[in-house]
Amino acid sequence: MQNIRSAGTKAELFLAKELRKRKIYFAKNVKSILGKPDFVFRKKKTVVFVDSDFWHGHPKRCIMPKSNHCYWNAKIKRNKQRDRLVSRGLKKAGWNVIRIWEYDLKHNFDSALSKILLIV
């Protein structure tokens, strides 16, 4: 469990590298913003979260462990609820919220990047 990162994942680093290559400026993991978003574009008032399929409970790609099933089910459910509350709070504060699945960054990168580029 100690090797699981909340910031600096491969997917985040890959997206950051592509954004830098396109000379798009951003801040990472800003603690003062609700939910500590992975990417913040202050001028456009936009935040981006890169969500892991497992930890954020993707409806089709989240495979629950066979052991301690009740714990993991409750954990993922709490994470999904927290994600909804954070997104709602940020939208009320006037932020644009983009959530991208880690799988989409790996397999449909152009599509995922275009979501960001449309707003930024």
SULVEN-V944405 format. One line per field, one symbol per residue. ss: DSSP state (h for helix, s for strand, l for the rest). burial: + if it has 16 or more other C-alpha atoms within 10 Angstrom, else -. A space follows every 50 residues. Layout:
# SULVEN-V944405
ss = ???
burial = ???
This chain:
# SULVEN-V944405
ss = lllllllllhhhhhhhhhhhhlllllssllllllllllsssllllsssss slllllllllllllllllhhhhhhhhhhhhhhhhhhhhhhhhlllsssss shhhhhhlhhhhhhhhhhhl
burial = ----------++--++--+------+-++-----+++++++----+++++ ++++-+++-----------------+---+--+--++--+----++++++ +++++------++--+----
